[in-house]
Amino acid sequence: MLLVTICWFIVDCAFEIGQHFDSFAVKLVPEWFNGLPLLENTVNYFQKGVFDWADLAAITAGSITAYWFLVKTVKRGETQ
């Protein structure tokens, strides 16, 4: 459970920080994303998105809350 929430936290933070360093982030987006409907707007996300510290705070709060809910609702040793 902790691993899942940490991974989502890292991914969310990476996308938010990518908006701040958009020229670097755009270079990481592969060309073949242009042909895929769900991924073709990735470059626009970085170029036109706005970095905000409040977003990072919300990502942190959401990750902590998600972990807390997982701990409280999933019984130990039970497989899903």
Backbone torsions as a table, in degrees:
resi	resn	phi	psi	omega
1	MET	NA	-45.0	179.8
2	LEU	-64.1	-40.1	179.9
3	LEU	-61.1	-42.1	-179.7
4	VAL	-63.4	-47.1	-178.9
5	THR	-67.3	-35.3	177.1
6	ILE	-66.3	-42.1	179.3
7	CYS	-62.7	-45.1	177.8
8	TRP	-64.3	-37.9	176.9
9	PHE	-60.0	-45.9	-179.4
10	ILE	-64.5	-44.1	179.8
11	VAL	-62.6	-47.7	179.7
12	ASP	-60.8	-44.9	178.6
13	CYS	-63.7	-39.3	179.6
14	ALA	-62.0	-42.0	178.7
15	PHE	-68.0	-39.0	178.7
16	GLU	-67.2	-45.3	178.7
17	ILE	-67.2	-31.3	175.7
18	GLY	-61.3	-28.9	176.1
19	GLN	-70.4	-29.9	179.0
20	HIS	-75.1	-40.4	179.0
21	PHE	-107.7	58.2	-170.8
22	ASP	-62.7	-35.6	-178.8
23	SER	-65.7	-35.7	176.6
24	PHE	-72.5	-43.3	-177.9
25	ALA	-63.8	-38.8	-179.5
26	VAL	-62.9	-34.8	179.1
27	LYS	-66.3	-23.3	-179.6
28	LEU	-83.2	-15.2	-178.2
29	VAL	-79.2	121.6	-178.9
30	PRO	-70.6	151.7	-179.0
31	GLU	-60.6	-34.2	-175.1
32	TRP	-69.6	-8.4	173.8
33	PHE	-64.2	-26.5	-177.3
34	ASN	-61.1	-27.7	-177.7
35	GLY	-91.1	-3.9	-176.9
36	LEU	-105.6	125.7	-174.6
37	PRO	-54.5	-39.6	-176.7
38	LEU	-82.6	-18.9	-175.5
39	LEU	-109.3	-8.6	-173.6
40	GLU	-67.0	-17.4	179.8
41	ASN	-97.7	11.6	-177.9
42	THR	-62.1	-43.1	179.7
43	VAL	-62.6	-44.2	178.1
44	ASN	-61.8	-35.5	178.6
45	TYR	-58.2	-44.3	-179.6
46	PHE	-76.1	-41.1	-176.3
47	GLN	-73.4	-37.8	-174.8
48	LYS	-103.4	-9.6	177.9
49	GLY	-73.8	155.9	-177.7
50	VAL	-115.8	124.0	176.4
51	PHE	-70.1	137.8	179.1
52	ASP	-145.9	130.0	177.9
53	TRP	-62.8	-30.6	178.5
54	ALA	-64.4	-33.6	175.9
55	ASP	-63.9	-41.2	177.5
56	LEU	-64.9	-37.6	176.5
57	ALA	-64.7	-40.9	178.9
58	ALA	-66.8	-38.2	176.8
59	ILE	-62.1	-44.0	179.0
60	THR	-63.2	-48.2	179.9
61	ALA	-62.7	-41.3	179.4
62	GLY	-65.6	-39.3	179.3
63	SER	-66.5	-42.9	178.1
64	ILE	-64.0	-43.6	178.9
65	THR	-63.6	-43.0	179.0
66	ALA	-61.3	-43.7	178.5
67	TYR	-62.6	-44.4	179.6
68	TRP	-59.2	-45.3	179.1
69	PHE	-64.8	-38.9	177.1
70	LEU	-62.6	-43.5	179.7
71	VAL	-62.8	-40.5	-176.1
72	LYS	-77.2	-25.6	-173.1
73	THR	-106.1	-20.6	-178.4
74	VAL	-99.4	126.0	178.8
75	LYS	-77.6	140.6	-179.8
76	ARG	-64.6	139.2	177.2
77	GLY	80.3	-4.5	-179.2
78	GLU	-90.5	129.5	179.1
79	THR	-91.6	146.4	-179.0
80	GLN	-96.4	NA	NA
